Amino acid sequence: MSDAIHRPVMRTEAVRFLAPDRGRIYVDGTVGLGGHAAAILAAGPEVRLIGIDRDPQALRYAAARLAQFGDRVRLVHGNYRDLAEILSNLGIETIDGFLLDLGLSSLQLDAPERGFSFRADGPLDMRMDPTQGRSAADLVNAASVEELARILRDYGEERFAGRIARAIVAARPIETTGALAEVVRRAIPRRFHERRIDPATRTFQALRIAVNDELRNLQDGLTAGFAALRPGGVIVVISFHSLEDRIVKRFFRKLATPRYESLAPGPPLPPQAEVLTKKPL
């Protein structure tokens, strides 16, 4: 897959904030097809990078794309929330930068067999790592109405969560993306169908987040990434929806706030971090 086909989002901005420099170590926690990683490695001849991804297929593409950088890059099949263990296994104590791009790749979205999209019918999978955990079909066909409604409400911000959950249970078994999308479309009153957004979009987002435990991964990953940073290190996060955005902003806001030690008198402790930009890029 060429760069012309897969163009990483906000590559220039990510590299500018990370400011890769000679001898420094960076982690791309969602290396995907390697677009951001290639730009980081190309910024300097002695920059080193660890690329992590849950998707074995994406790692194969990344390996081919990053082969030109030789032993300056190490690719790991794993979850960025396990960063401390991954770094320990590699004999690395601290890093200079940590990047997370939380969006799905075109490789995942455009493959019907992965089950992330309803644009083409395929098995209802949605797992970032197809070798692990329960699929979306497992969840949809086993969860109670109450659990499904909670997932759709909390992770999809879906106003018709209850109606959709009842419709899903009534239509089981559901094994394909097309079948699920049709159930959702029928469950939502037609007058609430939006022109530009398919009625099934929020349901698919919610199920994907639940299947891959994405929000807990993000919270744990941010904590692990910050703990691994050297003083002066940088974390860059590219988020795509409000649930991710809120977690990221709250995390950095807390770190950038002066702290008080218990009820002890005296001035507050300085912030642990500085927010480099509050503007959308």
Beta strands, then each sheet from edge to edge (+ up, - down):
strand 1: 25-28
strand 2: 48-53
strand 3: 73-77
strand 4: 95-101
strand 5: 229-238
sheet 1: 3+ 2+ 1+ 4+ 5+
end
